[in-house]
Amino acid sequence: MEIEISEEDDVQEDEDYPKLQLKLIMLMEFGEKLSFCAIRSILAIYLRNYLRLGERQATIFYHFFIMFSYITPIFGAIIADSYWGRFKLLLIPGLLMVAIGTGGLKPCIAIFGGDQFSTISQKRKFYNHYISLYFWLVNLGTLFGMLVVPLLRNLRAFNEDLCYMYSFALPSLVITLSVILFKTGEPLFVKPELDREVVVFGFFTCFFQAIGEKIRNPLEKSSKFLKIPPHRYTSKQIKDMNAVLGILVIYIPLPVFWCLNVQQASTWTFQASRTDNHLLGYYLAPDEIQILNPILVLLCVPILDSIVYPVFGNKLELLASPLHRMTAGGFTSSKSFFLASLLETKLRRSNPSPPKHNISFVNFMNLLPCAIQILNPSNSVQVLPPYTNFLFNKIPVNNVTNYTVDILSPYQCGDISFQNPHLRLPIEVHERNASSVFIFEDEQLIVSAKTVFDDLEKSLYGRSRVRFIILETKDVLGKTELNVTTKETKSVLIYNYTSNPQTRISVSNFKELTRGNYSYTLRKTNLDNNQSLSELVTDDFSVEVGGVYSLVIQRNKTDITYHKLTLMTPPNKVSLIWMLPQYGFLSVGEALLAESAISFSIAQAPKSMKSVTLAMWYLSIALGNLIVIIITEVKPFRSQKAEFLFYTILAVCTMTLFMAIIARYDLEPEKPTAPKIATSYLAVDGTPLVFGESLNE
């Protein structure tokens, strides 16, 4: 985005501003950014929560999508420059999949806007204004997609509490309308002639020849990183290629940086789902916290340019060159994953793990008015006071195992006189499973009811999970209705069931509730006289983020004998605020490293090699995602904490190697540049806004 003012006078003095063309181009880019960033922000949660993939599988699929999205621009640039032209490539993929469509849009859209300025005088007068508008519109589309689209899934549809149809429909609608409007402006657009020479292919041919020369003559001294065979290329080609090779040295740390940066929407989002995701009194879904990064980057860039660089660069000479800033940015970004590993330790302590291999959990709940004794197979006795529960969490299991448990009670239990105070209870337990056993009285006998499977997992959406368990004696017949009402909105959740005297228990599916206070009312009607619903009990309860609860209600023919909300899995105690420092370090690191790398590339890249340098930029992002895919697939670590520490060490080692490389090889001095047009060289998704545009071109 550096503008070089040409000394040549333009032959034509056409001062008309191509407003309509540029508006259509910016609208097209707005649609692409909104669609891509919207899908990117919700994809990992959609894969895990809705499609029920494991976190490891969801991470792999997500990063494969992102990697594919940043590889396609390389081929898009080649096709646009040498075969179809920018207009056709912008138009055709827009209606295809976003991952393919983004390959046609990313390398073309900004430069195609520059093509509309057909004269030097137009560029001098209007180009700065166009780039500023373009920058803010691009980032507005990005932020809008990341903020608004995740909110759309909260709309109810098809009897589902969360509906992703709206979240995916809006980006599709926006990109479709953008393409249609873009097509209407075809007669107005300026379309430059195509260059049939594919520079990217020529560069890589030259690059591999230079590598071959280096292998054949490893001891030959050269001032350049690689020596290009002079007999096959002109002096200008050699000069331009050497300039690009110098830039590629600067790109060495980029794949590792991007492998950290892109995990905001995958592993960091999954980490956010295990926190108390209320920030300053507002509820944030786990994937909505990602918006902190682009906001912080947009704030950091002008602060660095106007305050930090002048002070530390000019006076202290600490951040005087892009290389110094990249080094500082790389080490700063590595700290974010060290903080993520510390947070993971804190989360594991506050989040108990479910049953593992060869282990089962059984939760006994005493609903009698007296203490009981539970004699388990290991001949140990557990005393359970009235109306309490105890979790046996280390029961050995080989796939499916049958145990026999003895329950003992006094003959006189409160106001109950038992005929037989002993219950021999066979229990079937399953590996990696949890279940609950309820002990209560029916016709002066100790009876039990058992749940088949207790899902102790926390909500994947950062909410609480509640199920309703109603225990009944044999003489209860009829229909029962349970109404749960929120205190604030008065919305009603209704659970209807018909009594079953054979099982004595009715268990609902888990319902996801937001943190807050609720009231419930139980009503009944008897089958024998078809009387209208009569109210049995009304009470209140409250739930916290991440907690898993059972609302247990015991009733006989006439009234409710017990009702209480029982905690199965403790709520999230670690606040989302603890993630702010790691987002802060990552955002500052991005502003230092990525911005410095792209600005250095713009200053150093020759005109003939712009497409090569742009291709390498996109390739670095794709390689970053590939690193995450490989690490996740190989799964060399047993915990997420260890994986975060690995990424920290990888970033530190890469930046240390980078320091050694830039100290060894002399790169071309940085060219003097004009003031920046916009706040940043990059959109918040890592896409260069304008790459090497010059008023001379």
DRENRO-262082 format. One line per field, with one value per residue (C-alpha): x, y, z; residue number from 1; residue in one letter. Coordinates in steps of 0.05 Angstrom, whole numbers. Each point is the difference from the previous one (the first is absolute). Layout:
BEGIN
xx	[X,...]
yy	[Y,...]
zz	[Z,...]
resi	[NUM,...]
resn	[A,...]
This chain:
BEGIN
xx	[0,59,-13,57,-15,22,34,-30,-58,-60,-21,-73,-28,-62,-19,-64,-3,-24,-49,-49,53,37,-64,-17,71,-2,-69,27,57,-47,-41,60,30,-67,-13,70,10,-71,9,70,-24,-55,28,39,-58,-49,44,7,-69,-48,35,27,71,54,42,59,-41,-33,68,27,-61,0,74,-6,-54,43,62,-39,-27,71,29,-52,20,68,-33,-51,56,31,-67,-18,67,10,-65,-69,13,-22,-73,-17,37,-37,-67,3,21,-45,-59,41,25,30,66,8,-32,48,57,-27,-15,59,55,-42,-51,45,45,-61,-23,67,-10,-61,45,18,42,56,-40,-57,46,33,-67,-44,42,15,-74,-18,49,-23,-73,20,39,-57,-54,41,9,-72,-22,48,-23,-73,7,36,-49,-70,0,14,-59,-47,5,-35,-65,-46,-21,-22,-11,74,28,58,-8,61,-42,-5,74,19,-58,20,72,-28,-52,51,51,-53,-28,71,16,-65,13,73,-23,-45,61,38,-7,30,62,70,31,76,32,24,73,6,66,-12,52,-13,19,62,21,-6,39,55,-4,10,57,33,-11,34,59,5,0,53,45,-14,66,-4,-4,-55,-28,-69,-42,-3,41,-42,32,18,1,-75,-28,9,33,-68,-32,58,-5,-75,4,55,-44,-57,47,20,-73,-12,53,-45,-59,35,-36,-68,-27,14,-31,-63,-5,-7,-45,-51,-14,-43,-60,16,39,-9,-75,-5,38,-48,-59,28,2,-53,-14,-32,40,-20,-69,-11,-4,51,-5,67,11,-20,62,41,-22,49,59,-20,-22,66,41,-37,15,73,22,-10,28,63,8,-12,30,40,41,21,21,33,24,26,23,18,13,-35,-55,34,-10,-55,47,5,-75,-12,47,-36,-67,19,23,-61,-47,35,-19,-74,4,40,-57,-50,37,-4,-74,-10,31,-49,-58,18,1,-70,-30,-2,11,-53,10,60,22,-22,-34,-74,-35,-63,-35,-43,-54,-36,-72,-19,-9,55,72,14,60,27,40,39,35,67,-35,9,-59,-21,-49,-46,-39,-72,-12,73,40,68,39,39,49,52,-41,42,-35,17,-47,-63,3,-55,4,-46,-8,-35,-41,-15,-47,-29,-69,-26,22,-30,-75,8,-3,34,-23,69,56,46,6,47,11,32,34,27,55,32,70,9,-71,-34,-68,-43,-37,-57,-21,-71,-61,-61,-52,46,56,67,-1,47,0,60,19,33,49,19,32,49,30,-6,-39,38,-30,23,-69,-28,-34,-62,-41,-63,-7,-68,-5,-67,-32,-42,-66,13,-39,-14,34,49,24,62,6,67,-3,56,-4,20,-34,-57,12,-26,32,-51,15,-60,0,-48,13,30,-9,48,63,-18,44,-7,62,0,53,49,-22,51,-14,36,26,-55,-60,-59,-65,-35,-71,-23,-73,-37,-64,-26,-21,-58,-42,32,2,35,72,10,63,44,62,34,72,61,70,61,53,71,41,28,-38,-37,-62,-56,-66,-23,-74,-31,-76,-51,-75,-17,59,74,46,66,24,70,50,60,69,31,60,25,-8,57,37,55,-21,6,41,60,2,9,76,13,-42,38,68,-22,-30,61,44,-43,4,76,17,-52,-5,76,8,-52,27,70,-25,-35,62,47,-42,17,-59,12,-1,-62,-41,56,6,-75,-2,53,-41,-62,43,27,-71,-17,63,-18,-66,36,45,-62,-31,62,9,-74,-1,64,-23,68,-25,-47,-28,-19,47,60,-21,-4,70,26,-25,33,67,-8,-11,59,47,-24,12,69,17,-28,46,60,-21,-11,67,36,-30,2,-67,-13,-8,-72,-24,-27,-76,-55,-50,-50,-67,-41,10,27,30,-43,-73,-14,-1,72,-16,45,-46,43,65,51,-48,37,-21,50,-34]
yy	[0,47,53,23,66,0,61,-13,42,-39,8,-3,47,-41,18,-42,-43,-72,0,-53,-50,8,-6,-65,-26,19,-30,-65,-1,17,-61,-46,23,-6,-70,-27,28,-18,-72,-2,27,-52,-60,-33,5,-25,-61,-17,18,-13,-54,-31,-7,-6,62,-32,-16,68,34,-40,14,74,11,-40,48,61,-31,-14,72,28,-48,15,75,-22,-34,57,50,-41,-9,74,26,-47,-32,24,70,29,14,-72,-29,46,-18,-75,-28,47,-48,-62,-23,56,-37,-1,68,33,-25,42,61,8,11,42,45,55,4,-2,63,32,-19,45,62,5,63,24,62,-42,-40,63,31,-58,-62,17,12,-66,-41,31,-16,-69,-15,19,-34,-65,-1,20,-61,-43,26,-3,-73,-19,36,-3,-68,-41,36,-25,-72,20,8,-59,-42,-71,-12,11,48,17,2,6,6,76,6,-33,30,72,-6,-38,53,57,-30,-18,71,28,-43,20,75,-9,-32,59,46,-41,52,53,-36,12,-68,1,-44,-68,-19,-71,-12,-35,34,-46,-62,34,21,-70,-28,50,-14,-74,10,45,-53,-50,46,8,-76,-10,55,5,34,54,69,47,65,-25,-53,-41,9,2,-29,62,-36,-14,67,74,46,32,-68,-20,65,-7,-73,15,54,-50,-53,53,11,-75,-2,48,-48,-57,14,14,-72,-11,68,-17,-69,37,55,-45,-41,56,-31,-72,-19,68,-1,-70,27,59,-49,-26,69,43,38,63,62,65,-28,-22,-72,-17,-65,-36,19,73,17,-6,71,25,-14,44,56,-2,-3,60,38,-23,19,76,0,-36,46,65,-13,-64,-1,74,-7,-68,5,70,13,-68,-37,-63,-6,39,-51,-49,-57,24,8,-70,-30,36,-20,-74,-3,39,-48,-60,27,-5,-76,-4,37,-47,-59,31,13,-73,-22,43,-26,-73,10,29,-49,-72,-52,-51,-75,-26,-68,-58,47,15,49,-15,54,-24,49,-12,27,-31,41,-41,-20,-64,-45,-21,-64,-3,-61,18,-10,72,38,69,37,45,52,16,39,-2,-34,-33,-13,-65,23,-56,-61,-49,-24,-47,26,-21,-26,-21,15,-12,54,-6,58,1,45,2,-31,67,51,67,-10,-62,-70,-49,-72,-18,52,-37,5,-43,39,-29,55,-4,51,19,22,76,9,32,-16,19,-44,30,-32,15,-33,-31,-40,-5,-31,27,8,27,31,7,44,-35,54,65,50,38,40,75,41,10,69,27,-8,-43,-68,-22,-63,-18,-66,-17,-60,-30,-55,-54,32,63,-1,57,55,49,67,36,74,36,76,50,56,54,-17,-44,-49,-70,-67,-57,-73,-47,-74,-56,-41,-69,-44,-52,43,50,51,51,35,57,19,53,72,55,62,66,21,28,-12,-45,-24,-65,-24,-72,-14,-67,-31,-69,-50,-28,64,43,60,62,15,16,33,-44,42,65,17,38,-21,33,-27,21,-3,-69,-34,-66,-9,-49,28,-60,-3,-57,-7,-48,-3,63,46,15,-31,27,51,28,21,-46,19,-54,38,65,65,37,40,30,66,16,61,-46,-8,74,1,-55,37,63,-31,-34,64,42,-54,1,75,-3,-61,-5,75,7,-60,25,71,-25,-42,59,42,-54,-37,17,15,-64,-43,26,-62,-45,37,1,-75,-12,41,-43,-63,19,3,-67,-32,27,-37,-62,0,0,-57,-43,12,-14,-63,-29,18,-7,32,-27,67,66,34,-38,17,74,-4,-34,58,48,-35,-7,75,18,-48,27,72,-18,-32,61,46,-42,2,75,12,-44,24,71,21,61,63,22,49,67,-1,51,4,-55,10,-42,-22,-69,-39,-60,-16,-33,-69,7,19,55,58,26,-32,45,49,59,63,-15,-65]
zz	[0,-8,-53,-45,-34,-72,-28,-69,-23,-20,-72,17,52,15,71,3,62,-18,59,-23,-21,66,40,-34,12,74,7,-30,49,58,-18,-6,67,36,-28,11,70,21,-20,30,67,11,-38,57,49,-54,-14,73,28,-58,-40,65,-23,53,14,-36,-62,0,4,-59,-44,19,-16,-65,-22,18,-33,-64,2,0,-51,-53,-4,-27,-60,-3,-9,-56,-36,8,-24,-59,-23,20,26,66,-17,-21,59,47,-30,-11,68,39,-7,16,67,42,6,-75,-10,48,-44,-57,41,48,-52,-48,33,28,-62,-46,36,-17,-73,-3,6,-73,6,45,18,25,44,27,17,23,15,73,13,-34,41,66,-16,-23,64,46,-42,-2,75,11,-39,39,68,-21,-21,64,46,-31,-35,64,33,-54,23,64,-39,11,-61,-13,75,13,52,-46,-76,-44,-63,9,15,-66,-40,12,-28,-60,-13,7,-47,-51,-1,-4,-61,-34,11,-22,-65,-15,-2,-52,-57,46,23,-28,-16,-11,-52,23,8,-27,36,67,44,59,-40,-27,69,29,-59,15,75,-6,-49,52,53,-46,-8,75,10,-55,28,75,16,-52,33,-22,27,-18,35,-65,-63,-64,-63,-42,-68,1,22,-15,50,18,12,45,38,10,20,50,30,8,30,51,16,7,56,37,-10,38,67,-33,-4,74,17,-40,33,66,-27,-35,62,28,-35,18,63,34,-15,31,60,6,4,66,33,33,-64,30,-13,34,12,-73,-24,-55,-39,-3,-74,11,40,-64,-18,53,-47,-59,47,38,-65,-28,64,4,-70,5,71,-24,-60,36,69,9,-64,3,74,-2,-72,-8,71,29,-66,25,-53,-55,-56,-21,18,72,4,-29,52,56,-29,-4,72,23,-35,32,69,-18,-5,65,33,-34,31,69,-9,-23,66,38,-41,11,75,0,-51,23,-53,-20,9,-38,-26,44,49,15,46,41,39,59,25,65,-2,67,64,35,-12,-39,-8,-68,2,-65,-32,33,68,19,30,-22,46,-38,42,-19,-64,-21,-54,-7,-64,-7,-53,-5,-16,-42,-63,-56,-55,39,71,49,74,59,52,68,27,74,39,71,8,22,-51,19,-4,-43,30,-47,-5,-25,8,-48,-75,-42,-64,-64,-40,-71,-13,-66,-16,-9,25,59,30,59,50,41,66,25,32,-31,39,61,-41,-21,-75,-52,-69,-45,-59,-58,-19,34,-48,44,-57,4,-51,-64,-7,68,33,55,-11,39,-3,38,39,29,47,16,41,-31,18,-42,-64,-47,-38,29,-29,22,-18,7,-6,-3,51,-50,-66,27,-58,15,-9,7,14,-6,19,19,62,-10,63,-28,0,55,-35,-57,-26,-50,-50,21,-12,-9,41,7,69,43,45,-18,31,-12,11,1,-19,-5,-25,19,-53,42,2,-55,46,-24,17,73,27,45,13,-20,15,-25,-21,-31,-47,-17,-64,-14,56,-13,43,15,26,41,20,40,5,25,-15,39,5,-12,52,-27,-51,-7,-53,4,-27,-43,-30,32,-40,-34,52,-43,-30,-74,22,8,-76,-11,13,-52,-51,16,-11,-64,-28,16,-30,-63,-6,8,-42,-55,-13,-2,-47,-50,1,-11,-58,-32,6,-27,-52,-73,-45,-41,63,35,-15,25,66,9,-14,53,50,-10,0,69,28,-32,29,69,-4,-26,62,44,-40,6,74,14,-43,28,70,35,65,52,21,-31,49,-27,-72,16,32,-63,-43,48,-7,-75,-7,45,-38,-68,21,27,-67,-35,40,-20,-74,-4,35,-51,-65,-24,-29,-43,41,11,-53,23,0,-1,58,5,-34,48,71,-19,-57,17,8,67,-32,-24,-72,-30,-19,-57,-21,-32,-33,-28,-34,-55,-18]
resi	[1,2,3,4,5,6,7,8,9,10,11,12,13,14,15,16,17,18,19,20,21,22,23,24,25,26,27,28,29,30,31,32,33,34,35,36,37,38,39,40,41,42,43,44,45,46,47,48,49,50,51,52,53,54,55,56,57,58,59,60,61,62,63,64,65,66,67,68,69,70,71,72,73,74,75,76,77,78,79,80,81,82,83,84,85,86,87,88,89,90,91,92,93,94,95,96,97,98,99,100,101,102,103,104,105,106,107,108,109,110,111,112,113,114,115,116,117,118,119,120,121,122,123,124,125,126,127,128,129,130,131,132,133,134,135,136,137,138,139,140,141,142,143,144,145,146,147,148,149,150,151,152,153,154,155,156,157,158,159,160,161,162,163,164,165,166,167,168,169,170,171,172,173,174,175,176,177,178,179,180,181,182,183,184,185,186,187,188,189,190,191,192,193,194,195,196,197,198,199,200,201,202,203,204,205,206,207,208,209,210,211,212,213,214,215,216,217,218,219,220,221,222,223,224,225,226,227,228,229,230,231,232,233,234,235,236,237,238,239,240,241,242,243,244,245,246,247,248,249,250,251,252,253,254,255,256,257,258,259,260,261,262,263,264,265,266,267,268,269,270,271,272,273,274,275,276,277,278,279,280,281,282,283,284,285,286,287,288,289,290,291,292,293,294,295,296,297,298,299,300,301,302,303,304,305,306,307,308,309,310,311,312,313,314,315,316,317,318,319,320,321,322,323,324,325,326,327,328,329,330,331,332,333,334,335,336,337,338,339,340,341,342,343,344,345,346,347,348,349,350,351,352,353,354,355,356,357,358,359,360,361,362,363,364,365,366,367,368,369,370,371,372,373,374,375,376,377,378,379,380,381,382,383,384,385,386,387,388,389,390,391,392,393,394,395,396,397,398,399,400,401,402,403,404,405,406,407,408,409,410,411,412,413,414,415,416,417,418,419,420,421,422,423,424,425,426,427,428,429,430,431,432,433,434,435,436,437,438,439,440,441,442,443,444,445,446,447,448,449,450,451,452,453,454,455,456,457,458,459,460,461,462,463,464,465,466,467,468,469,470,471,472,473,474,475,476,477,478,479,480,481,482,483,484,485,486,487,488,489,490,491,492,493,494,495,496,497,498,499,500,501,502,503,504,505,506,507,508,509,510,511,512,513,514,515,516,517,518,519,520,521,522,523,524,525,526,527,528,529,530,531,532,533,534,535,536,537,538,539,540,541,542,543,544,545,546,547,548,549,550,551,552,553,554,555,556,557,558,559,560,561,562,563,564,565,566,567,568,569,570,571,572,573,574,575,576,577,578,579,580,581,582,583,584,585,586,587,588,589,590,591,592,593,594,595,596,597,598,599,600,601,602,603,604,605,606,607,608,609,610,611,612,613,614,615,616,617,618,619,620,621,622,623,624,625,626,627,628,629,630,631,632,633,634,635,636,637,638,639,640,641,642,643,644,645,646,647,648,649,650,651,652,653,654,655,656,657,658,659,660,661,662,663,664,665,666,667,668,669,670,671,672,673,674,675,676,677,678,679,680,681,682,683,684,685,686,687,688,689,690,691,692,693,694,695,696,697]
resn	[M,E,I,E,I,S,E,E,D,D,V,Q,E,D,E,D,Y,P,K,L,Q,L,K,L,I,M,L,M,E,F,G,E,K,L,S,F,C,A,I,R,S,I,L,A,I,Y,L,R,N,Y,L,R,L,G,E,R,Q,A,T,I,F,Y,H,F,F,I,M,F,S,Y,I,T,P,I,F,G,A,I,I,A,D,S,Y,W,G,R,F,K,L,L,L,I,P,G,L,L,M,V,A,I,G,T,G,G,L,K,P,C,I,A,I,F,G,G,D,Q,F,S,T,I,S,Q,K,R,K,F,Y,N,H,Y,I,S,L,Y,F,W,L,V,N,L,G,T,L,F,G,M,L,V,V,P,L,L,R,N,L,R,A,F,N,E,D,L,C,Y,M,Y,S,F,A,L,P,S,L,V,I,T,L,S,V,I,L,F,K,T,G,E,P,L,F,V,K,P,E,L,D,R,E,V,V,V,F,G,F,F,T,C,F,F,Q,A,I,G,E,K,I,R,N,P,L,E,K,S,S,K,F,L,K,I,P,P,H,R,Y,T,S,K,Q,I,K,D,M,N,A,V,L,G,I,L,V,I,Y,I,P,L,P,V,F,W,C,L,N,V,Q,Q,A,S,T,W,T,F,Q,A,S,R,T,D,N,H,L,L,G,Y,Y,L,A,P,D,E,I,Q,I,L,N,P,I,L,V,L,L,C,V,P,I,L,D,S,I,V,Y,P,V,F,G,N,K,L,E,L,L,A,S,P,L,H,R,M,T,A,G,G,F,T,S,S,K,S,F,F,L,A,S,L,L,E,T,K,L,R,R,S,N,P,S,P,P,K,H,N,I,S,F,V,N,F,M,N,L,L,P,C,A,I,Q,I,L,N,P,S,N,S,V,Q,V,L,P,P,Y,T,N,F,L,F,N,K,I,P,V,N,N,V,T,N,Y,T,V,D,I,L,S,P,Y,Q,C,G,D,I,S,F,Q,N,P,H,L,R,L,P,I,E,V,H,E,R,N,A,S,S,V,F,I,F,E,D,E,Q,L,I,V,S,A,K,T,V,F,D,D,L,E,K,S,L,Y,G,R,S,R,V,R,F,I,I,L,E,T,K,D,V,L,G,K,T,E,L,N,V,T,T,K,E,T,K,S,V,L,I,Y,N,Y,T,S,N,P,Q,T,R,I,S,V,S,N,F,K,E,L,T,R,G,N,Y,S,Y,T,L,R,K,T,N,L,D,N,N,Q,S,L,S,E,L,V,T,D,D,F,S,V,E,V,G,G,V,Y,S,L,V,I,Q,R,N,K,T,D,I,T,Y,H,K,L,T,L,M,T,P,P,N,K,V,S,L,I,W,M,L,P,Q,Y,G,F,L,S,V,G,E,A,L,L,A,E,S,A,I,S,F,S,I,A,Q,A,P,K,S,M,K,S,V,T,L,A,M,W,Y,L,S,I,A,L,G,N,L,I,V,I,I,I,T,E,V,K,P,F,R,S,Q,K,A,E,F,L,F,Y,T,I,L,A,V,C,T,M,T,L,F,M,A,I,I,A,R,Y,D,L,E,P,E,K,P,T,A,P,K,I,A,T,S,Y,L,A,V,D,G,T,P,L,V,F,G,E,S,L,N,E]
